[in-house]
Amino acid sequence: MNYTQLTTAIKGFAENDFPATVGSFTSAEQIARFVQLAEQRIYNMVQLPAIRKNVTGTMTVGNKYLSTPSDWLSTFSLAVIDAANEYHYLLNKDVNFIRESYPDTDSAFFGKPQYYAVFDDNSFILGPTPDASYNSELHYFYYPTSIVTAGTSWLGTNFDSALLYGALLEAALFMKSDADTMTVYKSRYDDAMAELKQLGDGKNRQDAYRSGQVRYPVR
């Protein structure tokens, strides 16, 4: 389902064209907001491959800070790649731990980083301070480009039921729909999310070789 089809479906299910009656908030802007709120809710509830991103960077000598990507929200893993091209994954700590463990700023105490902490929204702090220019690899959580902007998305293509009913829930709140309508939308959304979680938090976390085939008891 692309964004044009999603917009049509929302209007049809809600039986509302959402005319521009709220200040300058146009019909298109209203529907776009419903969809974006639904996307944000879904991306924060299920660990999907579509929300994972990878980037490489460089840790510089004497600089204890490493910049985060502009779309970074949280970290899955951070690794140092040494001169032998071997990966060494850093342990996540808090800023106080790193400051206490590596209080000296003298170059004699520099080394290959073993720990990292979120220093602020724009950077990590490393411990110890790098003693060489190490390559790094960061796997992180981010919000993919919205279907509103891109026209298509992983959710729209593979799990449009969750996106549709999530957007309809937001639309129903906006319209102050009756309790029965809200209950139906919530039930359908919960069903879609349960299936999506089976995929993102279940099937994507295992394989048949290590975990065996998915089995359900038959009675």
C-alpha positions in Angstrom: 0.0 0.0 0.0 1.5 3.3 -1.0 0.6 6.7 0.6 -2.1 7.5 -2.0 -3.8 4.2 -1.3 -3.4 4.6 2.4 -4.9 8.1 2.3 -7.9 6.8 0.3 -8.3 3.9 2.8 -8.3 6.2 5.8 -10.9 8.5 4.3 -13.1 5.5 3.3 -12.9 3.7 6.7 -13.4 6.9 8.6 -16.1 8.1 6.2 -14.6 11.5 6.4 -12.6 13.7 3.9 -11.2 15.7 6.8 -12.0 19.2 5.4 -9.8 22.0 6.5 -11.9 23.2 9.5 -9.2 23.4 12.1 -7.5 26.8 11.4 -5.1 26.3 8.5 -4.7 22.6 9.2 -5.5 21.2 5.7 -7.0 17.8 5.0 -3.7 16.5 3.6 -1.9 17.8 6.7 -4.4 16.1 9.1 -4.1 12.7 7.4 -0.3 13.0 7.2 -0.2 13.6 11.0 -2.3 10.6 11.7 0.0 8.4 9.7 3.2 9.9 11.2 1.9 9.3 14.7 1.1 5.7 13.9 4.5 5.2 12.4 6.2 6.5 15.5 4.1 4.3 17.8 4.9 1.2 15.7 8.6 1.9 15.4 8.9 2.2 19.2 7.0 -1.0 19.9 8.6 -3.5 17.5 12.3 -4.2 16.7 12.1 -4.3 12.9 15.1 -4.6 10.6 13.7 -1.5 8.9 14.6 0.7 11.9 18.2 -0.5 12.1 21.0 1.4 10.4 24.7 1.1 10.1 27.4 3.7 9.8 31.2 3.8 9.9 33.3 6.5 11.4 36.8 7.4 12.8 37.9 7.8 16.4 40.8 10.4 16.4 43.8 10.4 18.6 43.3 12.4 21.8 39.6 13.0 21.2 37.5 11.3 23.8 34.3 12.2 21.9 32.6 10.5 18.9 29.8 12.2 17.0 26.5 10.5 16.6 24.7 10.5 13.3 22.0 13.2 12.8 19.2 10.6 12.8 20.5 8.6 15.7 17.9 7.7 18.4 19.6 4.9 20.3 22.4 2.4 20.0 22.4 -1.3 19.2 26.2 -1.7 19.2 29.4 0.3 18.8 32.7 -1.4 17.8 36.3 -0.3 17.4 38.1 -1.8 14.3 41.8 -2.0 15.0 44.8 -2.0 12.6 44.4 -5.8 12.1 40.8 -5.1 10.9 39.5 -6.9 14.0 36.3 -5.8 15.7 36.2 -5.0 19.4 32.7 -4.2 20.7 32.6 -1.5 23.4 30.6 -1.9 26.6 27.9 0.7 27.3 28.4 2.6 30.6 27.3 5.9 31.9 29.3 9.1 31.8 30.2 9.0 35.5 31.8 5.6 35.1 34.0 6.8 32.3 35.0 10.0 34.0 35.9 8.1 37.2 37.7 5.3 35.5 39.7 7.5 33.1 40.2 10.9 34.9 43.6 11.7 33.5 43.7 13.6 30.2 47.5 13.0 29.8 48.4 11.1 26.6 50.2 8.5 28.7 46.8 7.2 29.7 45.4 6.9 26.2 44.5 3.5 24.8 42.1 1.5 22.7 38.5 2.4 23.8 36.7 -0.3 25.8 33.7 1.6 26.9 31.3 4.3 25.7 28.5 6.4 27.1 25.9 8.7 25.7 27.3 12.1 26.5 24.6 14.2 24.9 22.3 14.2 21.8 25.3 14.8 19.5 28.1 12.6 20.9 29.4 9.6 22.7 32.2 9.8 25.3 34.9 7.0 25.0 37.0 5.4 27.7 40.0 5.4 27.5 40.7 8.3 25.1 41.9 6.8 21.8 45.6 6.4 21.3 45.3 6.0 17.6 42.9 6.8 14.7 40.6 3.8 15.0 37.8 3.0 12.6 34.4 2.5 14.2 31.1 0.9 13.3 27.8 1.9 14.8 24.5 0.0 14.6 21.7 2.2 15.7 17.9 2.8 15.9 16.4 5.5 13.7 13.1 6.5 12.2 13.0 5.5 8.5 11.7 8.1 6.1 7.9 8.4 6.5 5.6 7.0 3.9 4.1 10.5 3.8 7.4 11.8 2.4 8.7 8.8 0.4 5.3 7.6 -1.0 6.2 4.0 0.0 7.7 2.4 3.1 8.6 -1.0 4.5 5.4 -0.9 6.7 3.2 0.2 3.8 4.5 -2.6 1.6 4.7 -5.5 4.2 2.4 -4.7 7.1 -0.1 -2.1 5.9 -2.7 -3.4 8.4 -0.8 -2.1 11.4 -0.2 1.2 9.7 -3.8 1.6 8.6 -5.4 0.8 11.9 -2.8 2.8 13.8 -3.7 5.9 11.6 -7.4 5.2 12.0 -7.0 5.2 15.8 -5.4 8.6 15.6 -8.1 9.8 13.2 -10.8 8.5 15.6 -9.3 10.4 18.5 -9.2 13.6 16.3 -12.9 13.1 15.3 -13.9 12.2 18.9 -15.5 9.0 17.6 -17.8 6.9 19.8 -16.5 4.3 22.1 -17.6 1.3 19.9 -15.7 2.6 16.9 -12.6 3.2 19.1 -12.9 -0.3 20.5 -13.1 -1.9 17.0 -10.1 0.1 15.7 -8.1 -0.7 18.8 -8.9 -4.4 18.5 -7.8 -4.6 14.9 -4.7 -2.6 15.6 -3.7 -4.9 18.5 -4.2 -7.9 16.3 -2.0 -6.4 13.6 0.7 -5.5 16.1 0.7 -9.0 17.6 1.4 -10.4 14.2 4.1 -7.7 13.5 5.7 -8.5 16.9 5.8 -12.2 16.0 7.8 -11.2 12.9 10.1 -8.4 14.4 10.6 -9.7 17.9 10.2 -13.4 17.1 11.0 -14.8 13.6 13.7 -12.2 12.9 15.5 -13.2 16.1 15.9 -16.9 15.3 16.5 -19.4 12.5 15.5 -23.0 11.9 19.1 -24.3 12.3 19.5 -23.0 15.9 16.0 -22.6 17.1 14.0 -25.2 15.1 10.8 -24.6 13.2 8.1 -22.6 14.9 5.8 -25.0 16.6 2.3 -24.5 18.1 0.6 -27.2 20.2 -2.3 -29.0 18.4 -5.2 -30.2 20.4 
